[in-house]
Amino acid sequence: MGLSRRSLGLAGAAGCLLCASRALRAAVLPTSLEPLFEGNYRPVDTDERGLWHACELLEEDLAASPLVLHAPDLSDYTREILGRLIGKRAEEIRIYMVRDPSFNASMAPNGMMIVHSGLLSRVNDEAQYANILGHESGHYLRKHSVDRWRSVRTRTAIGAFLSAGANAAAGFAAMQGAYSQNWINLANSINQVLILSLFSFSRAQEREADAYGIGALFQAGYTPRAAAQVWSQLIDERKASAAQRDKRYRDSSTSAISTHPPSAERMHDLTETARALEAGAVDRAFSEERERWQKIITPYLPSLLDEQVKLNDPGASLYLIESHARSGWTGLLRFYEGEVYRLRDGPDDADRATAAYTAAVELHDAPAEAWRALGYARIKAGELDAGRRALETYLQAKPDARDAALVRLSLTER
């Protein structure tokens, strides 16, 4: 599922560029696929050893990168889920949480797993997260990267992938913005063929990874419906983003250059597969583990929402905030709702932002920054006394804030 941002051009149309599809013929996927190697595997042929060497160089650079989010609890939680999905092989996996707001996870053939922060902000429960991990495990255990490594080593194949990837990246960067720095750049600096082999899979390989993932999900006791839910949510998010920009929503995966199955087709296949699995297990109970997911992700939600909102993609950001709010509005969600309106700065957005900030501070868990935002919004609207009181409340709640001196200065000037 390897997706990046600016440098995804070199990864082809890999990852999760998702949208709607043309006429569909749903199929039940084969869910009894077996791993192609045993535990503690080491490469034996020249091609695979070369790929592993490139991955090891990448991992050395990635481990030292400031993009890595050092979150032992998240890593341990992820490994626990992997254990449910792939058994003892999970002990061999090295997990890296990476600050990148795009929806993605990827797994290298040497056992390096990379999870983007944007994935964490988009899944709604543990079952959905497990589905993504199972999909990536499918790529890993079915040795898809090795197959791609061999297939892109000719100059003709590389040129074709680079050309396709440049087009895909241009559209994705325009849609979501791009970070000036990305861990994919590290891989590209090591070996462009590595990028192509790790993050550009054939449609058949993507379907096989889907099949492996939903099969592992089912065997682990998670609801198999979670697999289709992930794609449905991403389709809705992309639609919201396109609508906000007055753009026609298009499914990039239906392009001739895309390596991914069409998104709606993929969702329908997974839906039919889930139905088939559940029909054959009427006496089994399946779980979503929503509460466990919320408990682990809540401490990270402020930074996850912050990086998303700063992309200045208001349609996608509002969709994600409202998705989180289905479990109940919080002060944090209202604050970031206000931030989306403030940054969008369209007609009546100032009033919308003020209303969101006001709703935020009325909730017990509002971040102190909501008072600061409300204060400046009130002052901008000419409500000087109300604005000053809000800024003073902010300083009382956070007297050692990095901008405390600037806020105090603004109070003396008014």
C-alpha positions, 0 to 999 in steps of 0.5 A: 500500500506504499503511498507517499506525498511529493516523492510518491511519483517515484513510487508509481501510483502505489498506496491509497489514492482512492476514489469511485469506480465504474461498473463493478462485478464483485468477486469473493477473494481467496482467503486461504493464501499461505506465506511463502517463507518460514520465520527467521528467513534470510535471502539466498539469491543475488537479486533478493540479497541486493534488495535486502541490502538496499532496505537495510541502508534505508532503515539505517537512515530512517532510524536516525530521521527526525520524521520518526515518531518515537512512541513505544506504546504505539509500536507495542500495540501495533506489534500485538495486533501483528501477533494476532494476524501473523503469529510469531513472525511479528517478533521479527518485524521492526516498526517505525511510526513516521510523521506523514499525514498521508494514509499509508503503511508499507512493509519491506522484505527485510522486516521493516514496517512503516506506519504513517501518522496519516493512517492513524488519524483515519482509521476508526477502530482496531479492526480497521487498523488490523486490516491495513497491517494484514494487507501489508503483511500480505505483501511481505509474506507473499514476497511481492517486493522481491517480484517487483524488484526483479521486474523493474530492473530493466531500463525500460521498466524503470522509465515507464514507472517513473513516467507514470509516477510523475503523473500520479504524484503531480495529481496527489500533491495538488490535492493534498499538498506536500511536505518539503521532507519525506522519508520516501526521499531517503529511499529515493536517495539510496536507490530508485529501483528500491522505491519502485519495488517497495511501493508499486505493486501490480493489480494482481498483487494488490488483490492478493494482499487484500485477500491475505489481509481480510483472511488474517483479519477473519482468523484473528477474530476481527470483523471482516467488514472492516476491510471494506469500511476503510476504503469506503471512508477514504472514498468519502474523504476524497469526495469531500476534498474534491467538492470543497475545491469545486473539482470533479471527483475522479478515481485515480486507480482507474487510470491506465497507469495505476497499479491499484485495483479501482477503489469502489471495485476493491471495496465491493470485492472486500464486502462480498468476501466479508459476507462469504466469510461471515456466512460460513461462521454464523456461530462466531463473534467478531470484534471491532475493538473501538474502545481499545483503539480510542484509548491508544490513539487519544494522546496522539490525536492533537498532533495528528489533527494538527498536521492534517489541518495544516495541509489546508485541505478543508474538505478532507479535514472537516470530513476527518474531524466529523468522523471522529466526532461521531463518538461525541464532540470534544473540545479538541475536535471543536478547536480544530474545526475552528482552525479549518475555518480560520485557515480556509478564510472564506465567506462567513468562515470567521463566524464559523471559526468563532462559533467552533472556538466558543463551542470548544471552550464550553467543553471540559477538555478544550485545549488552552489554544482554543481560548487563544484562538477565541480571543483573537477571533473576538478582537478581530470582530471588534469585541475587544473586552471579550477577546481580552478575557479569552486571552487572559484565560489562555495565559492562566491555563498556559502561563509558560506557553512559547507565545505567552510573552507575545500574547501579553504584549498584545494585551498591553497594546489594546 
